[in-house]
């Protein structure tokens, strides 16, 4: 997910995507100057596969907030990347392997610590930030924005996907990686790492 302090580094009430889903956003809309100064976090999270309609979640200056019909706030929302996939229902119930998926994580659907998501209960939990990098490292230093321009019109942005994945797989710039960002306690306020035993 793309964010920056004073936003908290938490997943609740956020919109995110898998790599292709995030690239469908970044390569078509996220290249503006405001995104270059932000951070990008790779998250690991367990979700119920009973997806609901995608909710619109944003930071309002003090908190992350999701808006949508009540039914969209009680499950993990899924849609095809920028609503451009071949799947029915805007990608809610399809694999979206052609353009990736974008997800919404409403706070109301979050599982209590130690509780596994299920089709009849809470919808997501155990969110852990895996690695956070400066967006400028990925977009400018690793050349993602230039690669996006080469991929425009050829979704799912296969060349851009290689750049994105390498930035998170390695910390070494000579290997196409981006070093992790060390976050201050204020940036991680409200975050809780939970261990889930499967």
Backbone as CSV, one residue per row, in Angstrom:
resi,resn,N_x,N_y,N_z,CA_x,CA_y,CA_z,C_x,C_y,C_z
1,UNK,0.843,-1.172,0.000,0.000,0.000,0.000,0.888,1.236,0.000
2,UNK,0.409,2.292,-0.594,1.141,3.552,-0.697,0.627,4.482,0.395
3,UNK,1.545,5.035,1.191,1.151,5.851,2.323,2.318,6.730,2.762
4,UNK,2.076,7.592,3.736,3.136,8.396,4.348,2.644,8.943,5.676
5,UNK,3.550,9.060,6.666,3.154,9.706,7.913,2.583,11.099,7.600
6,UNK,1.540,11.544,8.283,1.070,11.043,9.568,0.107,9.857,9.477
7,UNK,-0.104,9.288,8.296,-0.936,8.088,8.212,-0.292,6.986,9.039
8,UNK,-1.078,6.223,9.778,-0.490,5.115,10.542,-0.142,3.955,9.609
9,UNK,0.890,3.218,9.972,1.270,2.040,9.189,0.432,0.861,9.669
10,UNK,-0.824,0.876,9.272,-1.762,-0.200,9.578,-2.501,-0.530,8.286
11,UNK,-3.065,-1.720,8.224,-3.778,-2.134,7.016,-5.267,-1.821,7.095
12,UNK,-5.790,-1.633,8.305,-7.237,-1.433,8.409,-7.669,-0.110,7.772
13,UNK,-8.819,-0.190,7.095,-9.407,0.931,6.355,-8.463,1.456,5.273
14,UNK,-7.868,0.519,4.537,-6.987,0.866,3.413,-7.400,0.095,2.167
15,UNK,-7.096,0.703,1.032,-7.177,0.027,-0.255,-5.757,-0.368,-0.644
16,UNK,-5.604,-1.585,-1.151,-4.301,-2.100,-1.549,-4.476,-2.917,-2.823
17,UNK,-3.439,-3.620,-3.214,-3.547,-4.505,-4.361,-2.450,-5.536,-4.352
18,UNK,-2.628,-6.575,-5.172,-1.503,-7.456,-5.428,-0.576,-6.680,-6.364
19,UNK,0.543,-7.266,-6.765,1.509,-6.508,-7.574,0.860,-5.968,-8.842
20,UNK,0.158,-6.811,-9.592,-0.475,-6.329,-10.826,-1.549,-5.290,-10.536
21,UNK,-2.301,-5.482,-9.466,-3.349,-4.529,-9.110,-2.778,-3.177,-8.732
22,UNK,-1.683,-3.180,-7.941,-1.040,-1.910,-7.590,-0.437,-1.246,-8.822
23,UNK,0.148,-2.055,-9.716,0.728,-1.470,-10.930,-0.333,-0.870,-11.838
24,UNK,-1.524,-1.453,-11.872,-2.575,-0.869,-12.702,-2.947,0.516,-12.188
25,UNK,-2.739,0.771,-10.888,-2.953,2.096,-10.317,-1.737,2.991,-10.545
26,UNK,-0.565,2.522,-10.104,0.647,3.344,-10.174,0.989,3.714,-11.613
27,UNK,0.892,2.760,-12.522,1.286,3.031,-13.904,0.292,3.919,-14.646
28,UNK,-0.934,4.007,-14.157,-1.923,4.841,-14.858,-2.274,6.112,-14.104
29,UNK,-2.119,6.116,-12.762,-2.517,7.285,-11.978,-1.504,7.727,-10.943
30,UNK,-0.649,6.830,-10.497,0.191,7.128,-9.351,1.533,7.741,-9.653
31,UNK,1.730,8.293,-10.827,3.050,8.809,-11.173,3.216,10.281,-10.824
32,UNK,2.203,10.886,-10.220,2.299,12.297,-9.861,3.301,12.544,-8.745
33,UNK,3.726,13.781,-8.592,4.730,14.131,-7.582,4.346,13.727,-6.159
34,UNK,3.050,13.744,-5.819,2.680,13.413,-4.438,2.998,11.969,-4.084
35,UNK,2.993,11.052,-5.055,3.308,9.658,-4.754,4.805,9.430,-4.634
36,UNK,5.596,10.255,-5.281,7.045,10.079,-5.234,7.611,10.333,-3.845
37,UNK,6.904,11.056,-3.004,7.393,11.363,-1.656,6.827,10.405,-0.609
38,UNK,6.084,9.408,-1.036,5.429,8.493,-0.093,6.259,7.232,0.127
39,UNK,5.697,6.337,0.903,6.287,5.035,1.185,5.391,3.955,0.594
40,UNK,5.962,2.798,0.321,5.188,1.653,-0.157,5.508,0.476,0.757
41,UNK,4.465,-0.143,1.296,4.640,-1.287,2.193,4.050,-2.542,1.563
42,UNK,4.840,-3.602,1.597,4.388,-4.946,1.209,3.851,-5.588,2.480
43,UNK,2.599,-6.029,2.438,1.937,-6.645,3.588,1.720,-8.130,3.358
44,UNK,1.711,-8.897,4.424,1.268,-10.292,4.417,0.028,-10.338,5.302
45,UNK,-1.074,-10.893,4.780,-2.333,-10.898,5.511,-3.131,-12.143,5.128
46,UNK,-3.894,-12.671,6.066,-4.774,-13.816,5.815,-6.182,-13.291,5.591
47,UNK,-6.830,-13.745,4.517,-8.166,-13.241,4.186,-9.143,-14.379,3.928
48,UNK,-10.413,-14.100,4.175,-11.488,-14.982,3.739,-11.652,-14.771,2.239
49,UNK,-11.893,-15.832,1.503,-12.066,-15.699,0.054,-13.516,-15.413,-0.329
50,UNK,-14.350,-15.116,0.638,-15.712,-14.680,0.342,-15.667,-13.153,0.185
51,UNK,-15.201,-12.721,-0.993,-14.990,-11.298,-1.228,-16.308,-10.560,-1.424
52,UNK,-16.302,-9.292,-1.031,-17.461,-8.416,-1.194,-17.080,-7.295,-2.160
53,UNK,-18.026,-6.416,-2.422,-17.755,-5.271,-3.291,-16.670,-4.398,-2.657
54,UNK,-15.793,-3.888,-3.485,-14.684,-3.022,-3.079,-15.213,-1.745,-2.433
55,UNK,-14.617,-1.342,-1.315,-14.972,-0.089,-0.644,-13.885,0.949,-0.929
56,UNK,-14.248,2.204,-0.895,-13.286,3.290,-1.093,-12.727,3.693,0.261
57,UNK,-11.423,3.483,0.442,-10.771,3.763,1.719,-9.650,4.768,1.510
58,UNK,-9.631,5.807,2.347,-8.614,6.843,2.240,-8.293,7.410,3.612
59,UNK,-7.170,8.095,3.712,-6.771,8.804,4.918,-7.417,10.184,4.863
60,UNK,-8.131,10.574,5.920,-8.859,11.843,5.910,-8.134,12.970,6.648
61,UNK,-6.874,12.756,6.995,-6.106,13.750,7.725,-5.895,13.365,9.176
62,UNK,-6.780,12.513,9.706,-6.625,12.045,11.088,-6.741,10.525,11.207
63,UNK,-7.424,9.877,10.269,-7.647,8.435,10.363,-7.909,7.864,8.973
64,UNK,-7.716,6.561,8.839,-8.118,5.863,7.623,-9.614,5.601,7.716
65,UNK,-10.347,5.866,6.629,-11.799,5.736,6.621,-12.219,5.021,5.340
66,UNK,-13.137,4.043,5.473,-13.732,3.386,4.305,-15.180,3.842,4.181
67,UNK,-15.607,4.081,2.948,-17.003,4.403,2.703,-17.567,3.390,1.720
68,UNK,-18.852,3.116,1.887,-19.529,2.167,1.017,-20.767,1.648,1.706
69,UNK,-21.516,0.857,0.979,-22.709,0.222,1.559,-22.273,-0.646,2.739
70,UNK,-23.157,-0.817,3.741,-22.782,-1.641,4.906,-22.231,-3.014,4.522
71,UNK,-22.748,-3.619,3.479,-22.266,-4.948,3.084,-20.813,-4.905,2.618
72,UNK,-20.342,-3.776,2.116,-18.950,-3.673,1.659,-17.984,-3.498,2.814
73,UNK,-18.499,-3.191,4.000,-17.639,-2.920,5.151,-17.499,-4.115,6.081
74,UNK,-18.105,-5.262,5.702,-18.041,-6.443,6.558,-17.325,-7.602,5.880
75,UNK,-16.495,-7.280,4.906,-15.698,-8.285,4.224,-14.554,-7.607,3.502
76,UNK,-13.626,-8.400,3.002,-12.547,-7.864,2.180,-13.121,-7.607,0.793
77,UNK,-13.011,-6.369,0.349,-13.482,-6.036,-0.993,-12.443,-6.403,-2.038
78,UNK,-12.911,-6.834,-3.209,-11.984,-7.130,-4.302,-12.591,-6.645,-5.598
79,UNK,-11.727,-6.087,-6.450,-12.109,-5.695,-7.805,-10.909,-5.923,-8.711
80,UNK,-11.157,-5.967,-10.005,-10.050,-6.083,-10.946,-9.300,-4.759,-10.978
81,UNK,-8.025,-4.812,-11.315,-7.185,-3.622,-11.367,-7.817,-2.529,-12.199
82,UNK,-8.131,-1.417,-11.546,-8.754,-0.248,-12.174,-10.021,-0.620,-12.950
83,UNK,-10.691,-1.697,-12.528,-11.957,-2.158,-13.122,-11.827,-2.534,-14.594
84,UNK,-10.640,-2.993,-14.972,-10.382,-3.251,-16.398,-10.277,-4.727,-16.768
85,UNK,-10.528,-5.637,-15.860,-10.346,-7.042,-16.159,-11.498,-7.666,-16.916
86,UNK,-11.289,-8.925,-17.291,-12.304,-9.679,-18.030,-13.347,-10.308,-17.121
87,UNK,-13.065,-10.418,-15.833,-13.947,-11.136,-14.911,-15.273,-10.439,-14.682
88,UNK,-16.312,-11.230,-14.355,-17.626,-10.647,-14.069,-17.622,-9.881,-12.739
89,UNK,-18.647,-9.084,-12.526,-18.851,-8.319,-11.290,-17.626,-7.463,-10.951
90,UNK,-17.025,-6.872,-11.969,-15.854,-6.000,-11.813,-14.695,-6.693,-11.104
91,UNK,-14.607,-8.015,-11.234,-13.498,-8.767,-10.673,-13.674,-9.219,-9.240
92,UNK,-14.848,-8.996,-8.664,-15.073,-9.371,-7.265,-14.895,-10.870,-7.052
93,UNK,-15.357,-11.670,-7.997,-15.357,-13.121,-7.813,-14.501,-13.851,-8.836
94,UNK,-13.542,-13.180,-9.439,-12.680,-13.829,-10.426,-11.217,-13.678,-10.020
95,UNK,-10.351,-14.447,-10.651,-8.932,-14.453,-10.270,-8.199,-13.176,-10.693
96,UNK,-8.719,-12.486,-11.697,-8.123,-11.247,-12.203,-6.672,-11.424,-12.644
97,UNK,-6.380,-12.607,-13.193,-5.011,-12.872,-13.619,-4.598,-12.061,-14.841
98,UNK,-5.543,-11.358,-15.448,-5.216,-10.525,-16.607,-4.756,-9.126,-16.213
99,UNK,-5.247,-8.575,-15.090,-4.894,-7.202,-14.691,-4.618,-7.052,-13.198
100,UNK,-4.686,-8.128,-12.439,-4.455,-8.048,-11.008,-5.704,-7.678,-10.239
101,UNK,-5.577,-7.720,-8.910,-6.692,-7.406,-8.018,-6.340,-6.238,-7.115
102,UNK,-7.353,-5.472,-6.783,-7.245,-4.423,-5.777,-8.202,-4.798,-4.657
103,UNK,-7.783,-4.543,-3.408,-8.521,-4.982,-2.234,-8.811,-3.822,-1.298
104,UNK,-9.921,-3.911,-0.575,-10.206,-2.975,0.511,-10.291,-3.776,1.807
105,UNK,-9.743,-3.198,2.874,-9.675,-3.865,4.171,-10.393,-3.036,5.234
106,UNK,-11.740,-3.070,5.261,-12.476,-2.302,6.263,-12.167,-2.769,7.685
107,UNK,-12.058,-1.827,8.571,-11.780,-2.113,9.984,-12.845,-3.031,10.580
108,UNK,-14.111,-2.827,10.175,-15.210,-3.622,10.713,-15.075,-5.110,10.397
109,UNK,-14.305,-5.453,9.373,-14.156,-6.847,8.959,-12.912,-7.511,9.540
110,UNK,-12.115,-6.759,10.301,-10.871,-7.284,10.855,-11.141,-8.273,11.987
111,UNK,-10.392,-9.376,11.979,-10.513,-10.393,13.022,-9.792,-9.953,14.289
112,UNK,-10.308,-10.347,15.430,-9.564,-10.129,16.671,-8.244,-10.920,16.615
113,UNK,-7.263,-10.505,17.373,-5.965,-11.187,17.399,-6.162,-12.680,17.668
114,UNK,-5.503,-13.509,16.851,-5.547,-14.955,17.037,-6.732,-15.657,16.407
115,UNK,-7.685,-14.914,15.821,-8.869,-15.517,15.202,-8.647,-15.584,13.697
116,UNK,-8.882,-16.746,13.117,-8.718,-16.945,11.675,-9.937,-16.435,10.911
117,UNK,-9.720,-15.798,9.751,-10.853,-15.381,8.921,-11.672,-16.584,8.466
118,UNK,-12.985,-16.381,8.342,-13.867,-17.440,7.870,-15.006,-16.828,7.073
119,UNK,-15.654,-17.648,6.272,-16.748,-17.160,5.431,-17.908,-16.627,6.260
120,UNK,-18.091,-17.110,7.472,-19.228,-16.684,8.279,-18.892,-15.690,9.374
121,UNK,-17.619,-15.328,9.510,-17.230,-14.431,10.592,-16.427,-13.259,10.084
122,UNK,-15.342,-12.976,10.776,-14.479,-11.874,10.362,-13.782,-12.234,9.047
123,UNK,-13.263,-11.232,8.363,-12.795,-11.464,6.992,-11.292,-11.372,6.787
124,UNK,-10.556,-10.737,7.699,-9.105,-10.638,7.500,-8.399,-10.435,8.841
125,UNK,-7.136,-10.859,8.869,-6.385,-10.683,10.098,-4.936,-11.096,9.952
126,UNK,-4.200,-10.916,11.038,-2.788,-11.284,11.046,-1.940,-10.449,10.114
127,UNK,-2.338,-9.218,9.826,-1.594,-8.369,8.885,-0.219,-8.020,9.438
128,UNK,0.800,-8.281,8.650,2.170,-7.959,9.026,2.847,-7.203,7.897
129,UNK,3.463,-6.051,8.206,4.254,-5.381,7.175,5.540,-6.176,6.930
130,UNK,5.788,-6.544,5.676,6.954,-7.342,5.326,8.148,-6.437,5.061
131,UNK,7.942,-5.398,4.257,9.021,-4.465,3.914,8.399,-3.151,3.467
132,UNK,8.997,-2.053,3.919,8.573,-0.721,3.505,9.744,-0.049,2.809
133,UNK,9.472,0.574,1.654,10.506,1.271,0.890,10.019,2.673,0.533
134,UNK,10.959,3.539,0.178,10.596,4.853,-0.340,10.046,4.672,-1.753
135,UNK,8.904,5.286,-2.028,8.321,5.211,-3.367,9.295,5.756,-4.408
136,UNK,10.066,6.778,-4.053,11.015,7.362,-5.008,12.086,6.354,-5.422
137,UNK,12.477,5.451,-4.523,13.451,4.422,-4.884,12.904,3.547,-5.999
138,UNK,11.654,3.113,-5.831,11.025,2.250,-6.837,10.694,3.019,-8.110
139,UNK,10.014,4.153,-7.952,9.494,4.869,-9.117,10.581,5.558,-9.938
140,UNK,11.568,6.133,-9.262,12.596,6.885,-9.983,13.925,6.137,-10.058
141,UNK,14.490,5.774,-8.894,15.810,5.148,-8.883,15.836,3.809,-9.613
142,UNK,14.802,2.994,-9.449,14.733,1.698,-10.137,14.064,1.826,-11.508
143,UNK,13.518,2.998,-11.820,12.978,3.261,-13.158,11.571,2.751,-13.409
144,UNK,10.782,2.540,-12.351,9.438,2.013,-12.557,8.584,2.905,-13.459
145,UNK,8.630,4.222,-13.243,7.774,5.106,-14.045,8.110,5.031,-15.531
146,UNK,9.389,4.949,-15.864,9.789,4.807,-17.274,9.332,3.461,-17.828
147,UNK,9.453,2.422,-17.017,9.018,1.100,-17.459,7.502,1.069,-17.632
148,UNK,6.771,1.761,-16.756,5.316,1.853,-16.906,4.954,2.456,-18.262
149,UNK,5.653,3.506,-18.649,5.362,4.150,-19.944,5.560,3.178,-21.098
150,UNK,6.552,2.307,-20.975,6.790,1.307,-22.021,5.695,0.246,-22.033
151,UNK,5.081,-0.001,-20.867,4.051,-1.039,-20.735,2.632,-0.535,-20.982
152,UNK,2.422,0.783,-21.041,1.063,1.321,-21.232,0.457,0.712,-22.495
153,UNK,-0.779,0.260,-22.353,-1.468,-0.382,-23.468,-1.200,-1.872,-23.557
154,UNK,-0.345,-2.369,-22.644,-0.006,-3.798,-22.659,-0.210,-4.419,-21.282
155,UNK,-1.291,-4.033,-20.597,-1.545,-4.597,-19.264,-1.491,-6.117,-19.378
156,UNK,-0.907,-6.775,-18.414,-0.749,-6.436,-17.009,0.605,-5.841,-16.622
157,UNK,1.245,-5.045,-17.424,2.478,-4.346,-17.050,3.573,-5.329,-16.637
158,UNK,3.864,-6.288,-17.512,4.795,-7.366,-17.181,6.217,-6.882,-16.904
159,UNK,6.713,-5.924,-17.675,8.070,-5.424,-17.429,8.115,-4.613,-16.138
160,UNK,7.078,-3.820,-15.896,7.007,-3.047,-14.659,6.911,-3.990,-13.455
161,UNK,6.243,-5.117,-13.619,6.113,-6.085,-12.534,7.492,-6.605,-12.115
162,UNK,8.373,-6.827,-13.067,9.725,-7.294,-12.743,10.463,-6.260,-11.896
163,UNK,10.335,-4.985,-12.254,10.990,-3.909,-11.504,10.436,-3.851,-10.085
164,UNK,9.097,-3.904,-9.959,8.436,-3.840,-8.645,8.892,-4.997,-7.756
165,UNK,8.820,-6.213,-8.287,9.160,-7.384,-7.488,10.617,-7.364,-7.042
166,UNK,11.525,-6.957,-7.917,12.944,-6.926,-7.553,13.219,-5.878,-6.469
167,UNK,12.500,-4.762,-6.513,12.690,-3.719,-5.494,12.370,-4.239,-4.098
168,UNK,11.392,-5.147,-3.999,11.015,-5.700,-2.697,11.796,-6.968,-2.347
169,UNK,12.299,-7.687,-3.348,13.027,-8.931,-3.073,14.442,-8.692,-2.570
170,UNK,15.023,-7.566,-2.952,16.407,-7.291,-2.572,16.501,-5.923,-1.890
171,UNK,17.468,-5.789,-0.999,17.771,-4.496,-0.388,18.910,-3.798,-1.125
172,UNK,19.563,-4.519,-2.029,20.771,-4.047,-2.703,20.424,-3.306,-4.000
173,UNK,20.700,-1.995,-4.061,20.405,-1.243,-5.287,21.098,-1.803,-6.529
174,UNK,22.292,-2.394,-6.367,22.990,-2.946,-7.534,22.279,-4.179,-8.086
175,UNK,21.361,-4.753,-7.294,20.574,-5.909,-7.719,19.131,-5.509,-8.058
176,UNK,18.883,-4.203,-8.186,17.533,-3.725,-8.492,16.658,-3.560,-7.258
177,UNK,17.256,-3.719,-6.074,16.491,-3.636,-4.843,16.414,-2.238,-4.269
178,UNK,15.515,-2.079,-3.317,15.382,-0.842,-2.557,15.615,-1.168,-1.090
179,UNK,16.425,-0.357,-0.400,16.646,-0.622,1.018,15.383,-0.382,1.822
180,UNK,15.198,-1.134,2.905,14.012,-0.919,3.736,14.101,0.413,4.478
181,UNK,12.947,0.998,4.732,12.859,2.238,5.485,12.752,1.890,6.960
182,UNK,13.542,2.556,7.776,13.438,2.398,9.223,12.407,3.398,9.717
183,UNK,11.321,2.898,10.284,10.225,3.763,10.700,10.339,4.121,12.169
184,UNK,9.953,5.353,12.483,9.953,5.818,13.859,8.733,5.258,14.578
185,UNK,8.745,5.197,15.897,7.567,4.703,16.628,6.299,5.478,16.289
186,UNK,6.398,6.782,16.024,5.196,7.562,15.683,4.571,7.067,14.391
187,UNK,5.385,6.627,13.434,4.856,6.157,12.153,4.156,4.818,12.285
188,UNK,4.501,4.059,13.317,3.898,2.738,13.474,2.879,2.704,14.606
189,UNK,2.518,3.853,15.146,1.538,3.887,16.239,0.241,3.236,15.791
190,UNK,-0.313,2.417,16.645,-1.574,1.754,16.334,-1.394,0.428,15.618
191,UNK,-0.168,0.078,15.230,0.068,-1.182,14.539,0.274,-2.290,15.560
192,UNK,-0.221,-3.456,15.247,-0.039,-4.605,16.123,0.320,-5.795,15.249
193,UNK,1.434,-6.421,15.546,1.854,-7.621,14.827,1.345,-8.812,15.621
194,UNK,0.613,-9.696,14.981,0.098,-10.871,15.668,0.646,-12.117,14.996
195,UNK,0.945,-13.116,15.790,1.396,-14.398,15.283,0.159,-15.279,15.130
196,UNK,0.002,-15.836,13.941,-1.135,-16.712,13.687,-0.619,-18.131,13.507
197,UNK,-1.126,-19.050,14.278,-0.735,-20.458,14.161,-1.751,-21.153,13.277
198,UNK,-1.263,-21.740,12.187,-2.133,-22.413,11.238,-1.999,-23.907,11.391
